[in-house]
Amino acid sequence: MGTRIFFRFFLYLLLSLLALVYLIPLLVMLSTSFKSIEEIRSGNIMQLPMVWDVSGWEKAWSTACIGISCLGVHNYFLNSVKFVIPAVLLSTLMGALNGYVLTQWKFKGSNYWFGMMLFGCFIPFQAVLIPAATVLGKLGLSDNVGGLILVHVAYGLGFTTLFFRNYYSVFPSELVSAGKMDGAGFFRIFTRILLPNSGPILVITIIWQFTNVWNDFLFGASFTSGMNSPITVALNNLVNSTTGAKEYNVDMAGKYFIRGLLAGSVKG
């Protein structure tokens, strides 16, 4: 009994130390964001702020420059919200419909089409930049929110279809058959039987898609510019700005602010 208690104590102590090591960069980043630039240059990076200063946070929120155009970071944050929410909802809904069709309303060649969609999951972002730019240009959706929505829905559809197809493949077919016998149509079965029982996979898919779309930098930098850019592009320009002296407190505040938004955006 004493050996088990000692082993458990040692295990928890080791896990606590590892967690602390993992959190050190975050703590340094947060601490630095509350220091003045003078204290950062003269003090110890591991030291807590002697005078807590929120000017770095204010500047990170209010200033970000792209070329000669400067706007508050919150404007770019709104840009991201405008395309992330529709892209996540559309790709999730379409993936659910695809999974429903591929498992409960099978047709000739359904496995082939699923294989083609699954293959799309392995295509790297860089391989679709030129074709996507060409399509967006012809559709008149380049350099705007609509273009980013289309790109992320198309690219994420393979993943969402995979998630829902695997989930619905073990769904009791008797429930669907009973619905058909009662005269329920395609969409009625989907909305009344499948979706109400899809809570776990809906949560997983939304978290997956939200994280991927919100964190995207390549598509945002490739298909938008200036005032239409998402928050990831604005943050990159803020951190990598070469004008004036390097303001590490602003950089750290900007990074931590975006990290905090992402961490809490899909909870609850």
N, C-alpha and C positions, 0 to 999 in steps of 0.2 A: 504493500500500500504506500509506504513511504517512498519507494523507488518511483512509482507512478506519479506521485505528486511532484517529486523532484524533476522528473522528465518533462511533465507538463509545464512546470514553471520555467525550465530551461527553454522549452519550445516557444512559449509565449514571449520570453525575453528576447530570443533570437528573432522572432517575427517582428517584434517592436523595433529592434535595432535596424532590421532591413527596411521596415516602413519609414523610419526616420531618415535613413540614407536616401531612400527614394524621394522623400519630400523635401530634402535640403535644397535642391534647385528651385522648387516652388517657393519655399520660404525666403530664399535669397532674392528671388524676383519680386515677391511681394514687399519685402523689407526695402529693397532698393527703390521701388516705386514711390515710397513715402519719404525719401530723402531729397534734400536739395542737391543740385548739381555740384555745389562746392563741397558738401559733405561726402558725396560719392568719390570725388577725386582725392580727397585728403584722408578718408577714413578706411576702416577695415570692411571688406565686403560682407563679412559674416556678422558684423555688429548691427544691432538694432538702431533705428534712427534716434539721434540725440534730440532732434526737433522734428516732430511729425509734420510733413509738408504735403499738401494735396494738390499743389500746383501741377505736378506731373500728370495726375489723373485728369485735371481740368483741361490741360493742353492736349492730352491724348484724345479726349472726347471731342474737343472743339476744333482741332487742327489736323488736317491731313492734305497733302498736296499731290496732285497728279498733273505733271507738266506745269502749265501756268495757271491751272484751275485749282483753287483751294476751297474745300468745304469741310464742315464738321464731319467727324467720323460717324456721327449718328445718322447722317444722310446716307452714307454707304451701308450702314446697318439696315436702314429701311429698304435699300435696294435688295439686300440679301433676303430680308423677310418676304419681299414681294415675289421672288421667284422660288425660294426654298419651300414655302408652304404649299403653293399649287403643285410644284414638281413632286413633292413627297406624296401628297394626297392622290394625284392623278396616277402616278406610277404604282402606288399601293392598290388602288381600286382596279386598275387595269390588270395588275398581276393577279389579284384575287379572281377576276373574271376569267383570265387565262387558265389559272389552276383549276377553276370550277369546270371549264369546258374540257380540259385535258383529262380529267378524272371521272366526271359524272356524265358527260355528253360526248363520249369518244367518237371520233370520226376516222375515216380512212386516211392514213398518213399522219395521225396526231403525234405519234412517237417521233416521226421525222421532224415535224415542226418544233417539237419540244427540244430535240437535239440541236437544231439550228439556233434556237434561242439560247440554249445553254452554252453553245459555242461562243455566242456574243459576249458572255461573261468574261472570257479570256482574252478579248481584244484589248490591247493597251490603249490608254487615252490618246497617246501621240499618233496612233495609226489612223484615227478618225478625224483629226483636226482639219485637214484639207478638204475631205469630202463634206464634213459638217459645215465648214465655212462656205463652201460652194452652194450647198442646199439652203442655208440660212440667207445667203445673198439673193438667191433666186426667189425665195419666199418673202423677201423684204423684212426679215426678222434679225438681221445682223445689228449688233450694237444696241440691243434693247433687252428688256426683261423677258419678253416672249421667246426670244431665241434661246436663252439659257433654260427656260422651262422645257422647251422642246428637246434640247440636247440631253438634259438630265433625265427626262422621262424615257426617251429612247434608250439611253445607255443603262438606266436602272431597271428596265423592264425585264431583262433576262434574269436578274437576281430575284426580283419580286415574284416572277412566275415560278421560279425554282422553289422558293419558300412555300408558296401556296399550293403548288402542285404536290409537293411531298406531304404537306399537311392534309390536304383533301384526299390523298390516295388511301389513307387509313380511316377516312370519315365513313361512318355506317351508311352503306348504300341503301339500306332498307328505309331510312328516313327520306331519302330522295325519291325512291320508288313509291313510297306512301304519298308523298306530295304529288307525284305525277298521277297517281290513281284518283286523288281527290280533285284533279283538274287544275292543279297549279301549273303555271307556265314557267318558262325559263327564268325570267327575272324574279318572279314571285318566290320560287324555290331558293334562288340566290339570296334575296333580301330577308326572307322569313325563316329559312332553315340554316343556310351556310354561314352567312355573316354573323348572326347572333351567337354562333358557336365557334367563332374564329378569334376570340379575344387574345389568346396567347400569341398566335402568329401575327396578328395585326400589330401588337405592341413590338414584337421583334422586328418586323419589317419596317415600321415607322422609325424606330431607333436607328436601324441600319441605314435606311435611306437618308434620314435627316443628318446623320453624322457625315456621310459621304458627300452629300450635296452642300451642306454648310461649310465643310472644310475644303471644298474644291477651290483650287487656285488656277489650275491650267486652263480650264474652260473660261473662267472669268477673265483671265488676262488675255486670252486669245480672241474671244468673241465680244468683248465690251471694252470701252475706253472712257476716260474722263469721268463725267458725272454719273455715267451708267454703270460704273464698276461696283462689284460686290465688296463686302467688308474685308475679305481676305486680301484683295489686291490693294485696297487703301491702307491696310495695316502694313503690308510689305513695303509700300512706298514711304510710309511714315517711319518705319524702322531703318530703311536703307537710304533715307534722305541724306544728301551730301551738302546741303546748304547750312552754313554756320557750324558751330561746335556741336559735337555729339551729345545729345541729351538722353542719358541712359535711364533717368527716372521716367521720362515720357515713353521710351521704348518699352520698359518693363510694365508700366501701367497699361499701355495698349495691349500687350501680349496677355497680361493677366485678365484684363477686362474681357477680351474675346474668349479666353479659356473659360472664364466664369459663366459667360452667357451660354456657351455650348454645354457645359457640365450640367446646368440646371434647366436647360430648355426642354428636355424630354422626360423630366421626372414628374411623378404624380399622375 
